[in-house]
Each structure stands twice: as structure tokens, then as C-alpha cells.
Amino acid sequence: MTLYRLIRPLLFSLDAERAHDFAMSFAGFVNRSPRFARLLHWWSGVVDRPKQVAGLTFPNVVGLAAGMDKNAVAPAAWHAFGFGFVELGTVTPRPQPGNEKPRMFRETANQALINRMGFNNHGAFAVHRKLEGDEQAGLRPPFPIGISVGKNKDTPIEQAAEDFATAAEIVAPVADFLSINISSPNTAGLRSLQTAAAASELVSNVVAVGGGKPVLVKLAPELDGDDLSTVLDACLSAGAAGIIATNTLAVGNGDGRQQGGLSGRPLREVSRSRVAEIRKHVGDKPAVIGCGGIDDVDSAKAMLDAGADLIQLYTGLVYKGPFLPARIARGLGRVG
């Protein structure tokens, strides 16, 4: 029995967001404690198999998805737990509190989460300062750091491209890659940007201010068929280096669930299917990151076999603990 299986009932006795905040406090402590971080990284037993994707070297293929560490609290902690990269954010140009609480809910029977956080974050300047400070203090971990950018809630959708570019320009100097989040179901109107014209404008604007950093676009699981193909073509033609598939599944419209985005095991098959669809359409060169329902070696391998270059976790950590990425990386090393 792992230590996490012993403490999980205590965490699950808390409201889901309070438990998340507690976990982030511990991760922040690890981030500020280099010796402890090195000890945890050794303890994780992670097996690194470096891989080149989008011009970057990833120690292993297992990454942390955006949404867990919105404010760059703990990059070094994620490395300590065995991740091969991290995607921070989503960050917006100005700080914002997000949606009203409660806004995060567990579906324990389904190993799932529902959230309607609404891009709560300290703002792009705060994230820039935090990562710059980590760099100066020798705390930046030796793996790629991506930063997801979005628009402020009160910015009209017609001006969204300005917000994305502003946030990207602020954080690009401290990021290894950038991602454009046009697929969260928790910001009104955001998914309307998943059209060829809107996506092309966003990508072009972010690439223009991104300082040559690779730019990826995160898409919703509901986007498929001809609509997906059209958006993919527009993103890649505008300069995107790749695609992240997928964001959460929108739920709560008459299905008996809380309103928000569903993540975890119920998303596994649709995300894997979407990755396969994307890879078939875009060919071999563009980067594809698979995200959704990955919580063991088998689901990780299935996503890679579907065509993903890299994978991302979030909800699996809640149910299986912080060393899940190390276990998956070790397992992938054994199966080849």
C-alpha cells in the first residue's frame, strides 16, 4: 500500500478545491526545497527516455496538463514527481478570480472530476515574475515548461485575439512553448473561437509575439469530422507547431451532472479517438499531445499508439497520487 492510499481518504474528506489547494501548498514547499526535490526525484525511480518533439527535448513523454498549476507555483515539484514536462496556466493578461465557488467536484465512482474554475489565475505578469525568480534562484527544473494562454472573462469575444497575444507576449520569455486554450467550456463564448478564421488569427498573433517558441492549440473533444479538419488546417497554416487533444468534455446540460468540464476516465476513449483522427489528418510532422483519462501504463500506451508524441495527466493524480507520472514512465520503458 502506497502512502498516498493512506492519506487519500483525508484529502477526499475535504471539498475538492480545498484538497487541490492543500496539494498545491505541498508542491510549493517541494519547489522551494531543492534538496528535498532531488530526493523525491530519486525516490520516484522515474525512467527517462528523452524524446525530441517540436524542437524541444523532453526527458520522458509524461507531462502535467494545464489547470493544475495555474500560477507557476511548483515547476520543480512536478519534475521531482517524475514528469517530463509541464504546462502551466491557463493565464490571462490580467488577474481574475474565476467563477463562483463551489466549482470543482469529484465523481469518485468514475475516477473523474468536474470543474468550472473559469481561468482563475494571478495574471501573466505574476507568472512571468515567478518563473524569472525561479531561474535566478536556480530552481528552474531541467525539462520544458509550457504556458497556456487565454482571454479574460470580461474581454468581449471580438477582442479575444488581443488578450491571447498580450498574455503570450508577457510569458513567452520564460516559456519553452506556448499553448492557446480555445476549448475550455467554462469561459462564455470561448469555444466559438474553434473556427478556421478565428483560430488562424489567434495562432498568427501568438506566433508573432512568441519569440520563436513553439505554439500549440488545445481543442475540445466535441470538435470532430470536417469541423476538426478545417480548424487543424487553419492552425497549422498559421504557424502552429502542434495540437493538444483534448480539453474537458462539457457536461451539466440536462444530464444530471454539475455544470462544467468533465475530465478523467469518462474522457479516455473520446480523447484517444480524437488523437487518432488528428494524427491521420495532419501526418507525421506536427506535434500531437494526448490528454484525457490517462491514469496507468495501458491508457498511456494506448494514447501513444493512437498517434500522440507526448501525453498529459491531471485527474489521474487526484486518484492515484503524485508519483503516477514516474510509474507510467517506468512502465512505458518496460513495454517499449
C-alpha positions in Angstrom: 0.0 0.0 0.0 1.4 3.4 -1.0 1.5 6.3 1.3 -1.0 8.2 -0.9 -3.6 5.4 -0.5 -3.3 6.1 3.3 -3.8 9.8 3.1 -6.3 10.0 0.2 -9.3 9.4 2.5 -8.2 12.5 4.4 -7.9 14.6 1.2 -11.2 13.3 -0.1 -12.9 14.4 3.2 -12.2 17.9 2.1 -14.0 19.9 -0.6 -12.3 19.1 -3.9 -10.9 22.6 -4.4 -9.6 22.8 -0.8 -7.9 19.4 -1.3 -6.3 20.9 -4.5 -5.1 23.9 -2.6 -3.6 21.7 0.1 -1.8 19.7 -2.6 -0.5 22.8 -4.3 0.8 24.1 -0.9 2.8 20.9 -0.5 4.1 21.1 -4.1 5.1 24.7 -3.5 7.1 23.6 -0.5 8.9 21.0 -2.6 9.6 23.7 -5.2 11.3 25.8 -2.6 13.4 22.9 -1.3 15.9 21.8 -3.9 17.4 19.0 -1.8 14.0 17.6 -1.0 13.0 17.8 -4.6 16.2 15.9 -5.7 15.4 13.3 -3.0 11.8 12.9 -4.3 13.0 12.6 -7.9 15.4 9.8 -6.9 12.7 8.2 -4.8 10.3 8.2 -7.8 12.6 5.9 -9.7 11.5 7.6 -12.9 13.0 6.1 -16.1 13.7 8.9 -18.5 13.8 8.2 -22.3 14.5 11.6 -23.9 12.3 12.4 -26.9 12.6 15.3 -29.4 9.3 17.0 -30.2 8.7 20.4 -31.8 12.4 21.2 -31.4 12.5 20.5 -27.7 14.0 17.7 -25.7 11.6 16.0 -23.2 13.2 13.7 -20.6 10.1 11.5 -20.9 6.7 11.7 -22.6 4.6 12.2 -19.4 3.5 15.8 -18.8 1.3 17.7 -16.4 -1.7 19.2 -18.1 -2.7 22.8 -17.7 -5.1 23.6 -14.9 -3.3 22.0 -12.0 -0.6 24.7 -11.6 -2.1 27.9 -12.9 0.4 30.3 -11.3 3.7 28.5 -11.7 3.7 27.6 -8.0 5.7 24.4 -8.3 7.5 23.5 -11.6 10.4 21.8 -9.7 8.0 19.7 -7.8 6.5 18.3 -10.9 9.9 17.3 -12.1 10.5 15.7 -8.7 7.4 13.5 -9.1 8.7 12.2 -12.4 7.0 14.4 -15.1 8.9 15.0 -18.3 7.4 18.5 -18.9 4.7 20.8 -17.5 2.0 23.0 -19.0 1.3 25.9 -16.6 -1.8 28.1 -16.7 -4.2 28.9 -18.2 -3.0 32.5 -17.7 -4.8 35.7 -18.8 -3.4 39.2 -19.3 -5.0 40.5 -16.1 -5.6 38.6 -12.8 -9.1 37.3 -12.3 -10.8 35.2 -9.5 -12.6 32.8 -11.8 -16.1 31.5 -11.3 -18.0 31.4 -8.0 -17.4 28.5 -5.6 -18.1 25.6 -5.3 -16.5 25.0 -8.7 -14.7 21.6 -8.5 -16.4 18.3 -7.9 -15.3 14.7 -7.7 -17.1 11.8 -9.4 -15.3 9.1 -7.4 -17.1 6.1 -8.9 -16.0 7.2 -12.4 -12.5 8.3 -11.3 -13.4 11.7 -12.7 -13.6 15.4 -11.9 -15.9 18.2 -13.0 -14.6 21.7 -12.8 -15.9 25.2 -13.7 -13.0 27.1 -12.5 -13.1 29.9 -15.1 -9.4 30.6 -15.6 -8.7 31.8 -12.0 -5.1 33.0 -12.1 -2.8 35.7 -10.9 -2.2 37.1 -14.3 0.5 36.8 -16.9 2.9 39.3 -15.3 2.8 37.3 -12.0 3.6 34.1 -13.7 6.5 35.8 -15.6 7.9 37.1 -12.4 7.6 33.8 -10.6 9.4 31.8 -13.3 12.1 34.5 -13.7 12.7 34.4 -9.9 12.9 30.6 -10.0 15.5 30.9 -12.8 17.6 33.4 -10.8 17.4 31.2 -7.7 18.5 28.1 -9.6 15.1 26.4 -9.1 14.0 26.0 -12.7 13.7 22.3 -13.4 15.5 20.6 -16.3 12.5 20.0 -18.5 10.4 22.0 -20.9 7.9 24.4 -19.4 4.8 25.3 -21.5 2.4 28.1 -20.6 -1.2 28.1 -21.7 -2.8 31.4 -22.5 -6.4 32.6 -22.6 -8.7 35.6 -22.5 -10.1 37.4 -19.5 -13.7 36.7 -18.8 -14.8 40.4 -19.3 -13.0 40.8 -22.6 -15.5 40.7 -25.5 -15.1 37.7 -27.7 -14.5 40.0 -30.6 -11.3 41.2 -28.8 -10.1 37.8 -27.7 -7.2 37.7 -30.1 -5.7 40.8 -28.4 -5.9 39.1 -25.0 -4.2 35.9 -26.3 -1.4 37.9 -27.9 -0.9 40.1 -24.8 -0.7 37.1 -22.4 1.6 35.3 -24.8 4.0 38.2 -25.2 4.3 38.6 -21.5 5.1 35.0 -20.7 7.0 33.9 -23.9 10.4 34.9 -22.5 10.0 32.4 -19.6 8.3 29.6 -21.5 9.7 26.8 -23.7 6.5 26.5 -25.6 3.1 28.2 -25.6 -0.4 26.8 -25.9 -3.6 28.5 -26.9 -6.7 27.5 -24.9 -9.8 28.0 -27.0 -11.5 24.9 -25.7 -12.4 25.4 -22.0 -16.2 25.1 -21.5 -16.0 27.4 -18.5 -15.5 30.8 -20.2 -18.5 32.0 -22.0 -18.0 32.1 -25.8 -14.5 30.7 -25.8 -15.3 27.6 -27.8 -16.8 29.9 -30.6 -13.1 30.6 -31.4 -12.8 27.0 -32.7 -13.4 28.1 -36.3 -10.9 28.3 -39.1 -10.9 32.1 -39.3 -10.7 32.7 -35.5 -8.1 30.0 -34.9 -5.9 31.3 -37.7 -6.0 34.8 -36.3 -5.2 33.7 -32.8 -2.3 31.5 -33.9 -0.8 34.1 -36.2 -1.0 36.7 -33.4 0.6 34.5 -30.8 3.3 33.2 -33.2 4.2 36.9 -34.0 4.9 37.7 -30.3 6.1 34.3 -29.2 9.8 34.8 -29.8 10.1 31.7 -31.9 8.7 29.4 -29.2 6.6 26.5 -30.5 2.9 27.3 -30.3 0.3 24.6 -29.8 -3.5 24.8 -29.8 -5.7 22.9 -27.3 -9.0 21.7 -28.8 -12.3 20.4 -27.3 -13.3 16.7 -27.5 -16.6 17.6 -29.1 -14.8 19.0 -32.2 -14.6 16.3 -34.9 -15.1 15.4 -38.5 -14.9 18.2 -41.1 -15.1 20.9 -38.5 -12.0 19.5 -36.8 -10.1 19.1 -40.1 -10.8 22.7 -41.1 -9.6 24.1 -37.8 -6.5 21.9 -37.9 -5.6 23.1 -41.3 -6.1 26.7 -40.3 -3.9 26.3 -37.2 -1.1 24.6 -38.9 -1.2 27.0 -41.9 -0.9 29.9 -39.4 2.2 28.5 -37.8 1.1 26.2 -35.0 3.7 23.6 -34.2 1.1 21.1 -33.0 -2.2 20.3 -31.2 -3.2 19.3 -27.7 -6.2 16.9 -27.6 -8.3 17.2 -25.7 -9.7 19.6 -23.1 -12.6 18.6 -20.9 -16.0 17.4 -22.0 -18.8 20.0 -21.4 -21.5 18.5 -19.1 -24.4 19.6 -17.0 -27.0 20.4 -19.6 -29.7 18.1 -18.5 -27.5 15.1 -17.9 -27.8 15.2 -14.1 -24.2 16.4 -13.6 -22.8 19.6 -12.2 -22.2 22.2 -14.9 -18.6 22.3 -16.1 -15.9 20.3 -17.8 -15.6 16.6 -17.2 -12.1 15.0 -17.0 -10.7 11.6 -16.1 -11.7 8.2 -17.2 -15.0 9.0 -18.9 -12.9 11.1 -21.3 -10.4 8.4 -22.1 -11.9 6.9 -25.3 -13.1 10.1 -26.9 -9.7 11.8 -26.4 -7.8 8.8 -27.7 -10.2 8.7 -30.7 -9.7 12.4 -31.3 -5.9 12.0 -31.2 -6.1 9.2 -33.8 -8.3 11.4 -36.0 -5.9 14.3 -35.7 -2.8 12.3 -36.5 -4.4 10.7 -39.5 -5.3 14.2 -40.8 -2.1 16.1 -40.0 0.5 13.4 -40.8 3.8 12.8 -39.0 5.4 16.2 -38.5 3.1 18.3 -36.3 3.3 17.6 -32.6 0.3 15.9 -31.0 -0.1 15.8 -27.2 -2.8 13.4 -25.9 -4.7 14.3 -22.8 -7.8 12.7 -21.3 -8.3 9.8 -18.9 -4.7 8.6 -18.7 -4.0 7.0 -15.3 -2.0 3.9 -15.9 0.5 2.4 -18.3 -2.1 0.8 -20.5 -4.0 4.0 -21.1 -0.8 5.9 -21.7 0.4 3.4 -24.3 -3.0 3.4 -26.0 -2.8 7.2 -26.4 0.8 7.0 -27.8 -0.3 4.2 -30.1 -3.1 6.4 -31.4 -0.6 8.9 -32.6 0.4 11.1 -29.6 4.0 12.2 -29.3 3.5 13.1 -25.7 0.8 12.6 -23.1 -0.6 14.7 -20.2 -2.1 13.9 -16.8 -4.2 15.8 -14.3 -7.2 13.9 -12.9 -5.2 10.7 -12.5 -3.0 12.4 -9.9 -6.1 13.0 -7.8 -7.0 9.4 -7.6 -3.6 7.7 -7.8 -1.1 10.2 -6.3 1.8 12.4 -7.2 4.2 9.6 -8.3 1.8 8.4 -11.0 3.9 10.0 -13.8 7.0 8.2 -12.6 5.1 4.9 -12.5 3.9 5.4 -16.1 7.3 6.4 -17.4 8.8 3.3 -15.8 6.1 1.2 -17.3 6.4 2.6 -20.7 10.2 1.9 -20.5 9.4 -1.7 -19.9 6.9 -2.2 -22.7 9.0 -0.2 -25.2 
